[in-house]
Amino acid sequence: MNESTVTVREARAHLADHINRAEQGTPTVITRNGVPVAAVVPIADFYALEEAADVLLAREAEAVLAEDGPTVTMAELLADLFTERAEDAA
């Protein structure tokens, strides 16, 4: 895999090229002010990342339950999630 790095401006100007590269298996990292902020990746990589995150979260949940750890209701989980997003946006 031969990753490339481009600025937001370059990515915007050549988005179709970066999508084509992703289709061929090569990701493109997009930077803003020299800091990586996003990536255009092959869809298979994206799905694999989502699956890995799901597996990791499931394992963590199983470990907490096996240790009789604390549990939360769905309402509590959603409230925490939206609170975190509001704080991140501020």
Order of alpha helices (4+ residues) and beta strands (2+ residues): beta-alpha-alpha-beta-beta-alpha-alpha
